[in-house]
Amino acid sequence: MELTINQAKKWIILWTDYVKNNVELLNEIDTAIGDGDHGTNLNRGTQATKKALEEEDPQTMPLVFRTVALTLVSTIGGASGALYGTAFLTMARLVKDGETRLEVLLVEATKAMKKRGKSDVGMKTLIDLWDPASKAFAEHKLTKEYINDCVEKTKNMKAKKGRSSYLRERSIGHVDPVAKSSSYLYIALLEVID
């Protein structure tokens, strides 16, 4: 399926609202296995992104995704800013090259993040949400319940990447905070295309 430019902007802005409304929850999740500031950091970045989309009002799809990518990278510290930036820059490049199917964009964005973060499914990262969710979306099988199940599955994983990997076995029993914040992106997408 293809998004209109307005749908794309609405999608991202809805995601920024979800993040803003769940800052404390994301920080709480992150406190268990990280620095405890994922919600605060991501909210800073997504609010800056919302402001950039509203003020710059990009009029092409590559520019929408590029604006999102560059704003997130420049306003969020740590790996999550770089990875979210990689995802949206990949989508911007593909759209510029003529690929407009969102199914393809999300799957390719996931591959780019795997490469950038040297990570894969099962390592307790945002990939554990993006990989199954992007594939389910491509098969027209993505639901809110499936998205939430993907996040819950990270609870039983041992972290193998990032700060939480230092905890080894102690990382088990907690959901991955970036998988959780990514879930809002996919839930927002479902709401926009409904």
Summary of the structure (lengths in Angstrom):
residues: 194
radius of gyration: 15.4
end to end distance: 12.2
largest distance: 47.5
contacts: 667
relative contact order: 0.15
helix: 76%
strand: 0%
